[in-house]
């Protein structure tokens, strides 16, 4: 078992995050443009489920394979949890992210109202009005902003669930370390956390009132918006070998 290179893990995670952001931008912009044509709150809910099922499962699989390398004796085959992960995250989005999705929908509705008011003031025809609404509601910048934030959240949820399932199947205690994503406008406190030693899986990081992971749904927006940090989960075997002072 080799010691993990967090620089290498960061590069790999950043590459994945770029894929997730591109995918999310497409998914969310498509949903927003549909809402611009005919407003329906359910459109965005379906977009969130689609996005999270894709990203969550991919992230969980990546994390699972990293943990498995640390524990060759406790082999679990690829795909063991795939269907469970997909079903679980779809239901999680519906049950736990209603408030978040509602905020996105509320913003969309306000943008439609503002665009209609502008159209009336300027005496725009129906075609001009439709274009104004679509430009305001479904802009690429807005879609990208949603995608980036949700990519971090979905990515870290997938990493976390993968570690939890490994622990359940093997009986191994899990640890975690905060890894800074290397964003262009870094948060000093996130960089500081990256230099800290691992903590136990259910301990909280001393940030945002106590966060279990980057992008946590209950964390304040100033700690999550456009954040690209992630948690790397480590098995007990790995900790005993490379961080014996913590055991």
Buried (B, 14 or more C-beta within 10 A) or exposed (E): EEEBEBEEBBEEBBEBBEBBBEBBBBBBBBBBBBBBEEBEBEBBBBBBBBBBBBBBBBBBBBBBEBBBEBBEEBEBEEEEBEEEBBEBBBEBBBEEBEEBBEEBBEBBBEBBEBBBEBBEEEEBEEEEBBBBBBEBBBBEEBBBBBBBBBBBBBBBBBBBBBBBBBBEEBEBBBBBBBBBBBBEEBBEEBBEBBEEEBBEBEEEBEBBEEBBBBBBEEBEEEBBEBBBBBBBBBBBBBBEBBBEEEE
